[in-house]
Structure formats: C-alpha cells, structure tokens
Amino acid sequence: MAFAHDTDVALRTAAALVNTAVGAFPHEEGDTLSTVEELRGFYKTWDWTGRFDGDAAELKQARALRPRLRAAWLAAHDDAAAAELVNELLRDGRALPQLVDHDGYGWHIHATDTDAPFARRMQVEAAMAFVDVIRAGELSRLRVCAADDCDDVLADLSRNRSKRYCDRGCGNRLAAAAYRSRQGL
C-alpha cells in the first residue's frame, strides 16, 4: 500500500516523536526530547515549516503529545478504538483540512494553519495520517518493534508488510547476537 507523501512523512515523524520518550529503546541514555534545542533539532530533522516558538511551553506540549500518539499505535488492533483516539486528536487540534502546495511537494493536505503551535500541527498531521491508514484498512502497519527489549513504535511502509524492527538498529543487533550465538562466541 502506497500512501501519499504527506501521510508517509507524518507517520514516520509521529513514530520518531513517540520514540523520543524515556525507555523507548534499550540502552538509551534517557529522554531525547528534554531540551528546547532537542525540539529545535527535531523540527529541523523532520523538515517542519511554519511557526516554531522554541520555548519551554512548546517543549512541554510536544512531550505531552507523545503518550497520546503512542496510544494510537497501541490501539491499532481495533479500528473503532483507533478511530475514537484519532477523532479526539483531530477535535482537540481544531483540524480544518485544506489543500496546499509549497516547497516542491505538490498538492497535499494541511489541517492547521502554519501559525498554529508546533505541537498542535504535529498532533493534527499525525491524526490525518492515521485517518488515511484507518480508511485504507491498514492499521496492521502500525506496530511496536518486535525486539523483546524495545518498545519503539514504527510504521511499516514496506510493500510486503515485512518491517518488524524499529529504525534504531534492533534488527541488526538481534541478527548479530544470533550469529554470535551460532558461532559459539
């Protein structure tokens, strides 16, 4: 299933935001979204446009969004529960979908104004991506990493629905451990 570019990006960005929380990855030093500078880095890494206040209030709002988005991943086994969570995200974010064309991406949907607070825009963009996933009957693509010691979330956007591990190297780590075990190392 190929989703529109904005849906793909919103799903990957939402997963990345959720995965900044403490305990989201084994051997993690801690929360990777604990300072305004880290939030600014997140904003730049994921090519966000529009308003960015870069203050403690915005950081607090972004951090508060993480468990709400994680809940959507954990509800992925139940269409009705997922839809209820997504509708709440849309209502709370005051979503107002509109077509826009900027920065060479072609026509796509934004559901908030560019001057809306950054955390609200992340919330609504993620919710709109979840809408596409639910409507396509593809909730099974929203997963938790298959590594026993990792609870990162991921969006499996592969053609054959084969992605099982997060983007932080769990698949490679487990493959290396299995190899060492077979070699008696």
ZAFIMI-871445 format. One record per residue (C-alpha): residue in three letters; x, y, z. Coordinates in steps of 0.25 Angstrom, whole numbers, padded with zeros to 4 digits, always signed. Example, Ala and Ser with C-alpha at 12.3 -4.5 7.8 and 13.67 -1.06 7.14 Angstrom:
2
ALA+0049-0018+0031SER+0055-0004+0029
end
This chain:
185
MET+0000+0000+0000ALA+0006+0013-0004PHE+0001+0025+0004ALA+0002+0039-0001HIS+0016+0046+0002ASP+0010+0055+0014THR+0004+0042+0020ASP+0017+0035+0020VAL+0025+0046+0026ALA+0014+0049+0036LEU+0014+0034+0041ARG+0030+0034+0041THR+0030+0047+0049ALA+0019+0043+0059ALA+0027+0030+0061ALA+0040+0038+0063LEU+0033+0047+0073VAL+0028+0035+0081ASN+0041+0029+0081THR+0048+0041+0088ALA+0042+0037+0101VAL+0050+0030+0112GLY+0050+0015+0111ALA+0046+0015+0097PHE+0059+0008+0093PRO+0069-0001+0100HIS+0082+0005+0105GLU+0076+0019+0103GLU+0082+0029+0112GLY+0069+0036+0114ASP+0058+0045+0108THR+0064+0050+0095LEU+0054+0062+0095SER+0057+0068+0108THR+0062+0082+0104VAL+0057+0093+0094GLU+0070+0090+0086GLU+0066+0076+0084LEU+0052+0080+0080ARG+0058+0090+0070GLY+0067+0079+0065PHE+0054+0070+0063TYR+0047+0081+0056LYS+0059+0083+0046THR+0061+0068+0044TRP+0047+0065+0040ASP+0047+0078+0031TRP+0035+0085+0038THR+0031+0098+0033GLY+0022+0109+0040ARG+0022+0114+0054PHE+0033+0110+0063ASP+0033+0117+0077GLY+0045+0109+0082ASP+0041+0111+0097ALA+0039+0103+0109ALA+0024+0103+0107GLU+0025+0097+0093LEU+0034+0087+0098LYS+0024+0083+0109GLN+0013+0082+0099ALA+0022+0073+0089ARG+0025+0064+0101ALA+0011+0063+0105LEU+0007+0059+0091ARG+0016+0046+0091PRO+0007+0037+0100ARG-0006+0041+0092LEU+0001+0037+0079ARG+0007+0024+0085ALA-0008+0021+0089ALA-0012+0021+0075TRP-0001+0011+0072LEU-0005+0002+0083ALA-0020+0003+0078ALA-0016-0002+0064HIS-0022-0015+0066ASP-0036-0009+0068ASP-0042+0000+0057ALA-0053+0006+0066ALA-0043+0009+0077ALA-0033+0015+0068ALA-0043+0024+0061GLU-0048+0029+0074LEU-0034+0033+0078VAL-0031+0039+0064ASN-0045+0047+0065GLU-0040+0052+0079LEU-0027+0057+0073LEU-0034+0064+0062ARG-0044+0071+0070ASP-0034+0075+0081GLY-0025+0080+0070ARG-0036+0088+0063ALA-0034+0082+0050LEU-0038+0089+0037PRO-0033+0081+0025GLN-0028+0089+0013LEU-0020+0087+0001VAL-0007+0094+0000ASP+0005+0094-0010HIS+0018+0098-0004ASP+0033+0095-0004GLY+0032+0086-0017TYR+0023+0075-0010GLY+0012+0077-0019TRP-0003+0078-0014HIS-0004+0072-0001ILE-0013+0074+0012HIS-0010+0082+0024ALA-0021+0082+0034THR-0016+0094+0042ASP-0011+0108+0039THR+0004+0110+0038ASP+0003+0119+0050ALA-0003+0109+0059PRO+0006+0104+0071PHE+0016+0093+0066ALA+0011+0082+0076ARG-0003+0085+0070ARG+0002+0083+0056MET+0009+0070+0059GLN-0003+0065+0066VAL-0013+0068+0055GLU-0003+0064+0044ALA-0001+0050+0051ALA-0016+0049+0053MET-0019+0052+0038ALA-0009+0041+0034PHE-0016+0031+0044VAL-0029+0035+0037ASP-0023+0030+0023VAL-0017+0017+0030ILE-0031+0014+0036ARG-0039+0017+0023ALA-0029+0008+0016GLY-0031-0003+0025GLU-0016-0003+0028LEU-0015-0002+0043SER-0007-0014+0044ARG+0004-0005+0038LEU+0005+0002+0052ARG+0014-0007+0060VAL+0023-0008+0072CYS+0037-0012+0070ALA+0038-0028+0070ALA+0051-0028+0079ASP+0047-0033+0093ASP+0055-0022+0099CYS+0050-0010+0091ASP+0036-0003+0091ASP+0039+0007+0080VAL+0027+0009+0070LEU+0029+0008+0055ALA+0020+0010+0043ASP+0023-0002+0033LEU+0022+0005+0020SER+0028-0006+0012ARG+0021-0013+0000ASN+0021-0026+0006ARG+0018-0022+0021SER+0031-0029+0025LYS+0037-0018+0034ARG+0038-0023+0049TYR+0048-0015+0055CYS+0050+0000+0058ASP+0060+0009+0051ARG+0070+0009+0063GLY+0077-0004+0059CYS+0069-0015+0067GLY+0069-0024+0055ASN+0084-0023+0053ARG+0086-0024+0067LEU+0078-0037+0068ALA+0084-0043+0055ALA+0098-0040+0061ALA+0094-0047+0074ALA+0088-0059+0067TYR+0101-0060+0058ARG+0110-0059+0070SER+0101-0070+0077ARG+0102-0079+0065GLN+0117-0077+0065GLY+0119-0080+0079LEU+0125-0067+0082
end
